[in-house]
Amino acid sequence: MRERRSGAIVHISSISIRMAGPRHTWDHCTEVALEAVSDRLRVKVKPFGIDAFVIEPGSIQTEYAKVAVGARRAESGFGPYRSLAKAIIK
């Protein structure tokens, strides 16, 4: 790209960073970091005729929500800490 003095570096992020929630902390942080890296990279490579940008796809049909909800249900039993959790709640 530098030799041709043209090109584009494309990063794929997520529109979900615009609506972060308490269960998405790490995912949100990595997406925001990716956007920050892309912003800085854009400035660095512009003199070489290269662009850098982020694509933020919207909602798509996947099994993610079903899997995430199933995982949360499995975790809600507190596993080996169930008796300790019950003692704390009392």
N, CA, C and O atoms as a GROMACS GRO file, in nm:
protein
  360
    1MET      N    1   0.083  -0.119   0.000
    1MET     CA    2   0.000   0.000   0.000
    1MET      C    3   0.087   0.125   0.000
    1MET      O    4   0.056   0.223  -0.068
    2ARG      N    5   0.195   0.120   0.076
    2ARG     CA    6   0.282   0.238   0.079
    2ARG      C    7   0.347   0.261  -0.057
    2ARG      O    8   0.359   0.374  -0.102
    3GLU      N    9   0.390   0.151  -0.121
    3GLU     CA   10   0.452   0.165  -0.253
    3GLU      C   11   0.352   0.220  -0.355
    3GLU      O   12   0.388   0.304  -0.438
    4ARG      N   13   0.229   0.173  -0.350
    4ARG     CA   14   0.125   0.218  -0.443
    4ARG      C   15   0.071   0.355  -0.405
    4ARG      O   16   0.009   0.424  -0.486
    5ARG      N   17   0.095   0.393  -0.280
    5ARG     CA   18   0.042   0.518  -0.224
    5ARG      C   19  -0.111   0.523  -0.230
    5ARG      O   20  -0.171   0.627  -0.256
    6SER      N   21  -0.169   0.406  -0.204
    6SER     CA   22  -0.315   0.400  -0.195
    6SER      C   23  -0.354   0.271  -0.124
    6SER      O   24  -0.279   0.173  -0.123
    7GLY      N   25  -0.471   0.273  -0.066
    7GLY     CA   26  -0.522   0.154   0.001
    7GLY      C   27  -0.611   0.191   0.117
    7GLY      O   28  -0.629   0.308   0.150
    8ALA      N   29  -0.666   0.089   0.177
    8ALA     CA   30  -0.756   0.110   0.290
    8ALA      C   31  -0.738  -0.002   0.391
    8ALA      O   32  -0.727  -0.120   0.354
    9ILE      N   33  -0.734   0.034   0.516
    9ILE     CA   34  -0.729  -0.062   0.626
    9ILE      C   35  -0.866  -0.057   0.692
    9ILE      O   36  -0.910   0.047   0.741
   10VAL      N   37  -0.934  -0.170   0.692
   10VAL     CA   38  -1.071  -0.177   0.741
   10VAL      C   39  -1.076  -0.256   0.871
   10VAL      O   40  -1.031  -0.370   0.878
   11HIS      N   41  -1.131  -0.195   0.974
   11HIS     CA   42  -1.153  -0.263   1.102
   11HIS      C   43  -1.303  -0.288   1.117
   11HIS      O   44  -1.385  -0.203   1.083
   12ILE      N   45  -1.336  -0.405   1.169
   12ILE     CA   46  -1.477  -0.439   1.192
   12ILE      C   47  -1.504  -0.428   1.341
   12ILE      O   48  -1.444  -0.500   1.422
   13SER      N   49  -1.594  -0.341   1.378
   13SER     CA   50  -1.632  -0.321   1.517
   13SER      C   51  -1.777  -0.364   1.534
   13SER      O   52  -1.821  -0.460   1.471
   14SER      N   53  -1.850  -0.294   1.616
   14SER     CA   54  -1.991  -0.327   1.638
   14SER      C   55  -2.067  -0.202   1.678
   14SER      O   56  -2.017  -0.118   1.752
   15ILE      N   57  -2.187  -0.191   1.629
   15ILE     CA   58  -2.273  -0.079   1.666
   15ILE      C   59  -2.309  -0.086   1.815
   15ILE      O   60  -2.355   0.012   1.874
   16SER      N   61  -2.288  -0.203   1.875
   16SER     CA   62  -2.325  -0.222   2.016
   16SER      C   63  -2.247  -0.131   2.111
   16SER      O   64  -2.290  -0.112   2.225
   17ILE      N   65  -2.134  -0.075   2.067
   17ILE     CA   66  -2.061   0.015   2.158
   17ILE      C   67  -2.139   0.142   2.186
   17ILE      O   68  -2.109   0.213   2.282
   18ARG      N   69  -2.238   0.171   2.105
   18ARG     CA   70  -2.322   0.289   2.127
   18ARG      C   71  -2.423   0.266   2.237
   18ARG      O   72  -2.490   0.360   2.281
   19MET      N   73  -2.436   0.141   2.283
   19MET     CA   74  -2.536   0.108   2.386
   19MET      C   75  -2.481   0.004   2.482
   19MET      O   76  -2.538  -0.105   2.495
   20ALA      N   77  -2.373   0.036   2.547
   20ALA     CA   78  -2.308  -0.058   2.638
   20ALA      C   79  -2.394  -0.084   2.762
   20ALA      O   80  -2.464   0.005   2.810
   21GLY      N   81  -2.387  -0.205   2.810
   21GLY     CA   82  -2.460  -0.243   2.931
   21GLY      C   83  -2.365  -0.307   3.031
   21GLY      O   84  -2.249  -0.331   2.999
   22PRO      N   85  -2.412  -0.335   3.150
   22PRO     CA   86  -2.325  -0.388   3.255
   22PRO      C   87  -2.265  -0.526   3.224
   22PRO      O   88  -2.160  -0.560   3.279
   23ARG      N   89  -2.328  -0.603   3.139
   23ARG     CA   90  -2.275  -0.736   3.108
   23ARG      C   91  -2.185  -0.736   2.985
   23ARG      O   92  -2.138  -0.841   2.942
   24HIS      N   93  -2.160  -0.620   2.928
   24HIS     CA   94  -2.081  -0.612   2.806
   24HIS      C   95  -1.954  -0.530   2.826
   24HIS      O   96  -1.900  -0.475   2.730
   25THR      N   97  -1.905  -0.522   2.947
   25THR     CA   98  -1.794  -0.434   2.979
   25THR      C   99  -1.670  -0.462   2.895
   25THR      O  100  -1.618  -0.372   2.830
   26TRP      N  101  -1.623  -0.586   2.895
   26TRP     CA  102  -1.499  -0.617   2.822
   26TRP      C  103  -1.518  -0.606   2.673
   26TRP      O  104  -1.431  -0.555   2.602
   27ASP      N  105  -1.630  -0.652   2.624
   27ASP     CA  106  -1.658  -0.640   2.481
   27ASP      C  107  -1.661  -0.493   2.440
   27ASP      O  108  -1.605  -0.455   2.338
   28HIS      N  109  -1.726  -0.412   2.521
   28HIS     CA  110  -1.735  -0.269   2.494
   28HIS      C  111  -1.596  -0.206   2.493
   28HIS      O  112  -1.564  -0.128   2.403
   29CYS      N  113  -1.514  -0.240   2.592
   29CYS     CA  114  -1.379  -0.184   2.601
   29CYS      C  115  -1.295  -0.217   2.478
   29CYS      O  116  -1.225  -0.131   2.425
   30THR      N  117  -1.302  -0.342   2.433
   30THR     CA  118  -1.221  -0.381   2.317
   30THR      C  119  -1.269  -0.313   2.190
   30THR      O  120  -1.188  -0.276   2.105
   31GLU      N  121  -1.399  -0.296   2.176
   31GLU     CA  122  -1.451  -0.228   2.056
   31GLU      C  123  -1.410  -0.080   2.056
   31GLU      O  124  -1.371  -0.027   1.953
   32VAL      N  125  -1.419  -0.014   2.171
   32VAL     CA  126  -1.378   0.126   2.181
   32VAL      C  127  -1.228   0.139   2.155
   32VAL      O  128  -1.184   0.232   2.088
   33ALA      N  129  -1.149   0.046   2.208
   33ALA     CA  130  -1.004   0.048   2.184
   33ALA      C  131  -0.974   0.032   2.036
   33ALA      O  132  -0.888   0.101   1.982
   34LEU      N  133  -1.045  -0.059   1.970
   34LEU     CA  134  -1.024  -0.078   1.826
   34LEU      C  135  -1.054   0.050   1.749
   34LEU      O  136  -0.981   0.085   1.656
   35GLU      N  137  -1.159   0.119   1.788
   35GLU     CA  138  -1.191   0.245   1.720
   35GLU      C  139  -1.084   0.351   1.746
   35GLU      O  140  -1.051   0.428   1.656
   36ALA      N  141  -1.030   0.354   1.867
   36ALA     CA  142  -0.923   0.450   1.898
   36ALA      C  143  -0.798   0.419   1.816
   36ALA      O  144  -0.734   0.510   1.763
   37VAL      N  145  -0.763   0.292   1.806
   37VAL     CA  146  -0.647   0.251   1.726
   37VAL      C  147  -0.668   0.291   1.580
   37VAL      O  148  -0.577   0.344   1.516
   38SER      N  149  -0.786   0.266   1.529
   38SER     CA  150  -0.815   0.300   1.390
   38SER      C  151  -0.807   0.451   1.367
   38SER      O  152  -0.757   0.496   1.264
   39ASP      N  153  -0.857   0.530   1.463
   39ASP     CA  154  -0.849   0.676   1.451
   39ASP      C  155  -0.704   0.723   1.444
   39ASP      O  156  -0.671   0.808   1.361
   40ARG      N  157  -0.619   0.670   1.529
   40ARG     CA  158  -0.478   0.709   1.530
   40ARG      C  159  -0.407   0.659   1.405
   40ARG      O  160  -0.325   0.730   1.346
   41LEU      N  161  -0.438   0.536   1.365
   41LEU     CA  162  -0.377   0.479   1.245
   41LEU      C  163  -0.412   0.563   1.122
   41LEU      O  164  -0.328   0.584   1.035
   42ARG      N  165  -0.534   0.611   1.116
   42ARG     CA  166  -0.577   0.694   1.003
   42ARG      C  167  -0.486   0.815   0.988
   42ARG      O  168  -0.447   0.851   0.877
   43VAL      N  169  -0.452   0.879   1.099
   43VAL     CA  170  -0.365   0.996   1.097
   43VAL      C  171  -0.224   0.957   1.051
   43VAL      O  172  -0.161   1.029   0.973
   44LYS      N  173  -0.176   0.842   1.099
   44LYS     CA  174  -0.040   0.798   1.067
   44LYS      C  175  -0.022   0.760   0.920
   44LYS      O  176   0.082   0.788   0.861
   45VAL      N  177  -0.123   0.696   0.861
   45VAL     CA  178  -0.106   0.645   0.725
   45VAL      C  179  -0.157   0.740   0.617
   45VAL      O  180  -0.134   0.716   0.498
   46LYS      N  181  -0.224   0.846   0.655
   46LYS     CA  182  -0.278   0.940   0.557
   46LYS      C  183  -0.170   0.997   0.464
   46LYS      O  184  -0.194   1.007   0.344
   47PRO      N  185  -0.052   1.034   0.515
   47PRO     CA  186   0.052   1.086   0.425
   47PRO      C  187   0.095   0.986   0.317
   47PRO      O  188   0.153   1.026   0.216
   48PHE      N  189   0.067   0.859   0.336
   48PHE     CA  190   0.103   0.757   0.238
   48PHE      C  191  -0.012   0.727   0.142
   48PHE      O  192  -0.002   0.635   0.060
   49GLY      N  193  -0.121   0.804   0.150
   49GLY     CA  194  -0.235   0.781   0.063
   49GLY      C  195  -0.323   0.665   0.106
   49GLY      O  196  -0.403   0.615   0.028
   50ILE      N  197  -0.307   0.623   0.230
   50ILE     CA  198  -0.382   0.509   0.283
   50ILE      C  199  -0.488   0.560   0.380
   50ILE      O  200  -0.465   0.654   0.456
   51ASP      N  201  -0.603   0.498   0.375
   51ASP     CA  202  -0.711   0.534   0.467
   51ASP      C  203  -0.732   0.420   0.566
   51ASP      O  204  -0.704   0.304   0.534
   52ALA      N  205  -0.779   0.451   0.683
   52ALA     CA  206  -0.814   0.350   0.784
   52ALA      C  207  -0.950   0.389   0.839
   52ALA      O  208  -0.974   0.505   0.873
   53PHE      N  209  -1.038   0.293   0.847
   53PHE     CA  210  -1.170   0.324   0.898
   53PHE      C  211  -1.233   0.202   0.964
   53PHE      O  212  -1.184   0.090   0.953
   54VAL      N  213  -1.342   0.228   1.034
   54VAL     CA  214  -1.412   0.124   1.110
   54VAL      C  215  -1.551   0.106   1.051
   54VAL      O  216  -1.621   0.202   1.020
   55ILE      N  217  -1.589  -0.019   1.035
   55ILE     CA  218  -1.726  -0.053   0.995
   55ILE      C  219  -1.797  -0.104   1.120
   55ILE      O  220  -1.745  -0.192   1.190
   56GLU      N  221  -1.914  -0.050   1.147
   56GLU     CA  222  -1.993  -0.092   1.264
   56GLU      C  223  -2.122  -0.156   1.217
   56GLU      O  224  -2.225  -0.089   1.206
   57PRO      N  225  -2.119  -0.286   1.189
   57PRO     CA  226  -2.242  -0.352   1.144
   57PRO      C  227  -2.349  -0.346   1.253
   57PRO      O  228  -2.319  -0.346   1.372
   58GLY      N  229  -2.473  -0.341   1.211
   58GLY     CA  230  -2.584  -0.342   1.304
   58GLY      C  231  -2.620  -0.484   1.343
   58GLY      O  232  -2.538  -0.576   1.333
   59SER      N  233  -2.740  -0.501   1.387
   59SER     CA  234  -2.788  -0.630   1.433
   59SER      C  235  -2.794  -0.731   1.318
   59SER      O  236  -2.839  -0.699   1.208
   60ILE      N  237  -2.749  -0.852   1.346
   60ILE     CA  238  -2.757  -0.960   1.249
   60ILE      C  239  -2.813  -1.084   1.317
   60ILE      O  240  -2.805  -1.097   1.439
   61GLN      N  241  -2.869  -1.173   1.241
   61GLN     CA  242  -2.932  -1.294   1.294
   61GLN      C  243  -2.824  -1.398   1.330
   61GLN      O  244  -2.761  -1.455   1.241
   62THR      N  245  -2.804  -1.421   1.459
   62THR     CA  246  -2.709  -1.523   1.504
   62THR      C  247  -2.768  -1.596   1.624
   62THR      O  248  -2.877  -1.563   1.672
   63GLU      N  249  -2.696  -1.694   1.672
   63GLU     CA  250  -2.736  -1.769   1.791
   63GLU      C  251  -2.679  -1.705   1.918
   63GLU      O  252  -2.696  -1.760   2.027
   64TYR      N  253  -2.612  -1.592   1.906
   64TYR     CA  254  -2.542  -1.531   2.019
   64TYR      C  255  -2.634  -1.508   2.139
   64TYR      O  256  -2.600  -1.546   2.251
   65ALA      N  257  -2.749  -1.447   2.118
   65ALA     CA  258  -2.839  -1.416   2.230
   65ALA      C  259  -2.885  -1.543   2.301
   65ALA      O  260  -2.888  -1.548   2.424
   66LYS      N  261  -2.921  -1.644   2.224
   66LYS     CA  262  -2.969  -1.769   2.284
   66LYS      C  263  -2.857  -1.835   2.366
   66LYS      O  264  -2.882  -1.883   2.477
   67VAL      N  265  -2.737  -1.836   2.314
   67VAL     CA  266  -2.623  -1.896   2.384
   67VAL      C  267  -2.591  -1.815   2.510
   67VAL      O  268  -2.565  -1.873   2.616
   68ALA      N  269  -2.591  -1.682   2.499
   68ALA     CA  270  -2.559  -1.597   2.614
   68ALA      C  271  -2.661  -1.615   2.726
   68ALA      O  272  -2.623  -1.624   2.843
   69VAL      N  273  -2.788  -1.619   2.691
   69VAL     CA  274  -2.892  -1.638   2.792
   69VAL      C  275  -2.877  -1.775   2.858
   69VAL      O  276  -2.891  -1.787   2.979
   70GLY      N  277  -2.850  -1.877   2.779
   70GLY     CA  278  -2.829  -2.011   2.834
   70GLY      C  279  -2.711  -2.016   2.930
   70GLY      O  280  -2.717  -2.082   3.033
   71ALA      N  281  -2.603  -1.945   2.895
   71ALA     CA  282  -2.486  -1.941   2.982
   71ALA      C  283  -2.518  -1.871   3.114
   71ALA      O  284  -2.475  -1.916   3.220
   72ARG      N  285  -2.594  -1.762   3.107
   72ARG     CA  286  -2.631  -1.690   3.229
   72ARG      C  287  -2.718  -1.777   3.318
   72ARG      O  288  -2.704  -1.773   3.441
   73ARG      N  289  -2.808  -1.854   3.260
   73ARG     CA  290  -2.892  -1.943   3.341
   73ARG      C  291  -2.807  -2.049   3.409
   73ARG      O  292  -2.830  -2.082   3.525
   74ALA      N  293  -2.710  -2.102   3.338
   74ALA     CA  294  -2.622  -2.204   3.396
   74ALA      C  295  -2.540  -2.146   3.511
   74ALA      O  296  -2.515  -2.215   3.610
   75GLU      N  297  -2.498  -2.021   3.498
   75GLU     CA  298  -2.418  -1.957   3.603
   75GLU      C  299  -2.501  -1.920   3.725
   75GLU      O  300  -2.446  -1.910   3.835
   76SER      N  301  -2.628  -1.901   3.709
   76SER     CA  302  -2.710  -1.850   3.817
   76SER      C  303  -2.723  -1.945   3.935
   76SER      O  304  -2.770  -1.905   4.042
   77GLY      N  305  -2.683  -2.071   3.919
   77GLY     CA  306  -2.689  -2.165   4.030
   77GLY      C  307  -2.572  -2.150   4.126
   77GLY      O  308  -2.567  -2.221   4.227
   78PHE      N  309  -2.479  -2.061   4.099
   78PHE     CA  310  -2.362  -2.032   4.181
   78PHE      C  311  -2.262  -2.147   4.188
   78PHE      O  312  -2.160  -2.134   4.257
   79GLY      N  313  -2.287  -2.258   4.121
   79GLY     CA  314  -2.192  -2.369   4.117
   79GLY      C  315  -2.149  -2.412   4.256
   79GLY      O  316  -2.232  -2.429   4.345
   80PRO      N  317  -2.018  -2.430   4.276
   80PRO     CA  318  -1.968  -2.479   4.404
   80PRO      C  319  -1.984  -2.378   4.518
   80PRO      O  320  -1.964  -2.412   4.634
   81TYR      N  321  -2.022  -2.254   4.487
   81TYR     CA  322  -2.036  -2.150   4.589
   81TYR      C  323  -2.181  -2.132   4.632
   81TYR      O  324  -2.213  -2.036   4.702
   82ARG      N  325  -2.268  -2.222   4.590
   82ARG     CA  326  -2.411  -2.208   4.620
   82ARG      C  327  -2.438  -2.196   4.770
   82ARG      O  328  -2.511  -2.107   4.813
   83SER      N  329  -2.379  -2.285   4.850
   83SER     CA  330  -2.404  -2.280   4.995
   83SER      C  331  -2.351  -2.150   5.056
   83SER      O  332  -2.415  -2.094   5.145
   84LEU      N  333  -2.237  -2.103   5.010
   84LEU     CA  334  -2.182  -1.977   5.060
   84LEU      C  335  -2.274  -1.860   5.021
   84LEU      O  336  -2.301  -1.773   5.103
   85ALA      N  337  -2.321  -1.860   4.897
   85ALA     CA  338  -2.410  -1.753   4.851
   85ALA      C  339  -2.538  -1.751   4.933
   85ALA      O  340  -2.586  -1.644   4.971
   86LYS      N  341  -2.594  -1.867   4.962
   86LYS     CA  342  -2.716  -1.874   5.042
   86LYS      C  343  -2.691  -1.822   5.183
   86LYS      O  344  -2.775  -1.752   5.240
   87ALA      N  345  -2.575  -1.854   5.240
   87ALA     CA  346  -2.541  -1.807   5.375
   87ALA      C  347  -2.527  -1.655   5.378
   87ALA      O  348  -2.567  -1.591   5.475
   88ILE      N  349  -2.471  -1.598   5.274
   88ILE     CA  350  -2.454  -1.453   5.267
   88ILE      C  351  -2.589  -1.384   5.254
   88ILE      O  352  -2.613  -1.280   5.315
   89ILE      N  353  -2.676  -1.443   5.174
   89ILE     CA  354  -2.808  -1.383   5.152
   89ILE      C  355  -2.890  -1.381   5.280
   89ILE      O  356  -2.967  -1.288   5.303
   90LYS      N  357  -2.875  -1.482   5.365
   90LYS     CA  358  -2.951  -1.488   5.491
   90LYS      C  359  -2.905  -1.383   5.581
   90LYS      O  360  -2.956  -1.371   5.692
   0.00000   0.00000   0.00000
